[in-house]
């Protein structure tokens, strides 16, 4: 049992929950920003609006592959390492993709291929971040002496919603700053803003997520030790 005054201890006293929440915030910002400008990217940058539908059709099997591979990889490497690996590949894919010219068939094939790899690895990150939350609950109980499932999960969900709000606002501000105006011939700065929002900024968010994860100190071995101590009490 715990009371209202214990909430700060449950959340702020759980350092691995805070680190995981920060990484999830950054990871969520990746796909929210990309989704916010994907229509503009294919309409104005690629110049072929119909490609967006075909593009997302290819992302579905890529996501399924990611779902299948995640438990196989986590069983061998651990959830944290798979999360880091996924973030590293997503970072690389976004940065490389930024420099691919879209209009030709060859470049479009490369664009889609890289995007499929990135989409599969985004599934690594999405699945691992939620799979790591239960570990932080046991850690929090071990560190603070208070057992709570609902508060850490609620805080984690709140951070995801906060990330969605932030990323949507961020995308709108960048579009406004670079001079985007709908249904007009866009300036070079507006086109650059869309390209950066679709590739560079998500890549930087992924890199930041990777860096934050290095501060997540709850390894599988350490978690097993904590679980053993809790079971012996």
Secondary structure, DSSP 8 states (H G I E B T S, - for coil): ---GGGHHHHHHT-HHHHHHHHHHHHHHHHHHHHHHHHHHIIIIISS-TTHHHHHHHHHHHHHHHHHHHHHHHHHHH-HHHHHHHHHHHHHHHHHHHTT---SSHHHHHHHHHHHHHHHHHHHHHHHHHHHHHHHHHHHHHHHHS---SHHHHHHHHHHHHHHHHHHHHHHHHHHHHTT--TTS---HHHHHHHHIIIIIHHHHHHHHHHHHHTT----HHHHHHHHHHHHT-
